Amino acid sequence: MTGRMRGFQTRAIHAGQEPDPSTGATIVPVYQTATYTQEAIGENRGYVYARSGNPTRTALEHCLASLEGGRFGLAYGSGMAAITGAMALVGAGEHVVVADDLYGGSHRLFTSVLNRYDVRFTYVDATDPDEVAKVVRPETRIVWIESPTNPMLRLVDISACAEIAAHAGAVLVVDNTFATPFLQNPLALGAHVVVHSTTKYVGGHSDVIGGAIVVDDEGLADKLRFHRNATGGIPGPWDAWLVLRGAKTLAVRMREHEKNASQLAAFLRTQRGVARVHYPGFPDHPGHAIAARQMRGFGGIVTIDLAGGEAAARELCRKTRIFSLGESLGGVESLIGYPWTMSHAAFSDEEKLRKGITKATIRLSVGLEDAEDLCDDLARAIAASGD
Ligand SMILES: Cc1ncc(COP(=O)(O)O)c(C=O)c1O
């Protein structure tokens, strides 16, 4: 069946998801087991212990690999576990180039955990690939980027960074959480490793924490699998099942997220209380041309700066009724977040300001409610927040 599955939705619903061999169950079962009965010593059916392998997880891994266009998928217990797993590709004394506009948790892992293992990091503005080229060195093993970035939605040229990484003998890792495989396939653009927090759009319902890596290179897959088995950052079977169920509707949801986000972004531009609207779908967004080239849409996140500064931003977070104030993004429900103290708390004030995050910045994860209701909710809350 796999060979005939070309379309994204067909792969999301069927890749890795053959009827269960023992019962014919159409939906992949939750294999809630820690171990597997062996026929004899050394004779088994491919599964021996659930940290090393679980059929529910295998189904998810095949599905995600297919959606990202790589041969090997690995599921993890969280996005951060996947990011930690990808960092197994670098060792003591080696060097990582990191795009400075990245998720706060990744920044915390790199600066407060991995630095203790003598991994060296250089932060760079990767929206200019020349800056990346300037800082790679012989011991560089990884170039690490996100695109679009969180929360300012800057675009990084994936092909250009892949070329620089490959030329330096390093791998390009792309955190593709914001774009999702529906809108962007970094491997097809030359990247070597794709990382996801499947907690977000892939899971899609804010009911599970998960992560994933997809690669096409078997050597990389072997290293990552060895490290995950040694360190244990796997998802349980229920969580793998929830992410797999979410993935089936990713395409349908992403189209609607994008429709709502573009409508809301245009609406917010008309609001007096909003000083700036960041959305890559605007033709005058600085990264629009790159987004149009390397993505198949502009995504479901809109970031705004409020004209009334910090006080207005804090009030807005209190006053919305449909947008819930919460960490995370990518669920069917709309979320409002305050990056200064929430998602990007791990950065110093100077670092946040350098990225363009101010005390007036608000991140909106636009959900699947009716767009008119979302516009009304924000218009009312902005007006009540003292523009
Ligand atoms: C871009 C990005 N990468 C990684 C993560 C970490 O994922 P998790 O919370 O599933 O560990 C997040 C979480 O917000 C994220 O936004």
The ligand as a Gaussian input file, in Angstrom:
#p B3LYP/6-31G(d) Opt

LIG

0 1
 C        9.243000      25.333000      18.479000
 C        9.186000      24.438000      19.679000
 N       10.058000      23.416000      19.778000
 C       10.047000      22.592000      20.846000
 C        9.162000      22.756000      21.886000
 C        9.210000      21.824000      23.085000
 O        8.208000      20.880000      23.001000
 P        7.552000      20.127000      24.268000
 O        6.856000      21.156000      25.069000
 O        6.655000      19.122000      23.621000
 O        8.657000      19.478000      25.028000
 C        8.231000      23.792000      21.819000
 C        7.278000      23.994000      22.925000
 O        6.605000      25.006000      23.022000
 C        8.247000      24.657000      20.690000
 O        7.393000      25.693000      20.588000

